[in-house]
Amino acid sequence: EAGVTQSPTHLIKTRGQQATLRCSPISGHTSVYWYQQALGLGLQFLLWYDEGEERNRGNFPPRFSGRQFPNYSSELNVNALELEDSALYLCASSLERGTTDTQYFGPGTRLTVL
Amino acid sequence: GNSVTQMEGPVTLSEEAFLTINCTYTATGYPSLFWYVQYPGEGLQLLLKATKADDKGSNKGFEATYRKETTSFHLEKGSVQVSDSAVYFCALASTGNQFYFGTGTSLTVIP
């Protein structure tokens, strides 16, 4: 069974540009989560999608947005990039939407903003 | 608000030593608690979890007990191995599936 996949592996952008990150969940998983892992800050919860809808978001500005497609894959868009957006962005999926469900993480996309 | 505080690393232990990685949390309501582990070159994966007070999660010789009175979920293992070298993350899930992770504790086990 394929795990969670993310693309691209690395992304280099300049300040003010937009970045698009992609995530494919494990087959059959309907919930997708996005996290930002900046150096020294641990994982910060960004967004949760389930069944095509945004269900919750963390404490991030509106320029962080995304969507979930009918096949449950997801996109994270970051507009008007700032230097401090440089981080590893992790996607995770789970089979159900409960808080006790195991999340399966992808390898991440390393975003560098110059 | 909700938050997780875990022991600063890095931690270096000799093989067969006893391991404790402290984790305390602040939460409203009754969160679920987790330990995730990231082995070198791999993605994060669930190590164990506990969903209510006094529950004990266990896996691969690791244990953690959900202590509501001390708001803690410390990770323990009686005898670590070199293969346990990894980064360990404590996390909680609150209502609305909002997850909060600690900053991670790096463990190195030397033979």
Interface residues (C-beta under 8 A of the other chain):
Chain A: G3 V4 S31 Y33 Y35 G40 L41 G42 L43 Q44 F45 W48 D50 R55 N56 G58 L90 A92 R97 G98 T99 T100 T102 Q103 Y104 F105 G106 P107 G108
Chain B: V4 P31 S32 Y36 G43 L44 Q45 L46 K49 T51 F89 A91 A93 S94 T95 G96 N97 Q98 F99 Y100 F101 G102 T103 G104
